[in-house]
Amino acid sequence: MTPTMLSDLTTAAVGGPAGNYIEARTEAEIIEAVRSADAAGEPVLIIGGGSNLLISDDGFPGTVVKIASEGFTVSAEDSCGGVSVVVQAGHNWDALVEHAVLHAWSGIEALAGIPGATGATPVQNVGAYGSEVSQTIAAVRTWDRERNAVKTFTNSELKFGYRDSILKQTTVNGSPRYIVLTVEFQLPLGRMSAPVRYAELARVLGVEQGQRAYSNDVRREVLRLRASKGMVLDPADRDTYSTGSFFTNPMVPEEVA
């Protein structure tokens, strides 16, 4: 049998063969794949959208689990509490943002154009243009590999920080303790965006920082700004494929700033 090449699963298009490749399309399949590999003592590599990985030409000798679960459910929707959306870990993130904007779910419009799967977003508290997923995440359901049990984290339990969370803090040598199964978002209803806090975005939208704009306009301008920097994946243009913005802003004490 021809081995699965990991270069086919990453946006950087590099990476050798997988020792054992499993595409898990349901929560049960994800848990079973990881549990079986752990029981056999095999190293495990989790791949979502493949946009944050650079893999050696030697490949990965253990089990590679592709998180391919898709879809979402709306568990509540009202004008006071907003909408509660439970999203499968493998669901395409930008598709979720587009759906939210089209259905007047506010709060994640400034995170348009970010590649990858929804399950990856809470791990490093994905953010861009003044917005972070921690502002809208209510809970994350995971598989705890140490306890062999499902564990749900509330927002406060996730210990979100700047590009950080307990999910990231408990990842060792690229191998996470907690495998994300679903992410629950709590989003306000309305056509207006969350307050626009990024100066460049506010300028192109013609609003002051802290003001709101139409969510559709925010998404459109974010996609335009990202595309101008080659940061929106275009299947016809390989120059737009990369591992994304992996740098972080420096953090300095307030008295120094």
PyMOL commands that set and color helices and strands:
alter all, ss='L'
color gray80, all
select helices_A, chain A and resi 6-8+27-39+93-102+109-111+118-120+133-135+156-158+166-169+199-205+215-228+238-240
alter helices_A, ss='H'
color red, helices_A
select strands_A, chain A and resi 18-24+44-47+60-67+72-78+82-88+127-128+131-132+137-144+149-154+171-172+175-176+178-187
alter strands_A, ss='S'
color yellow, strands_A
deselect
rebuild
show_as cartoon
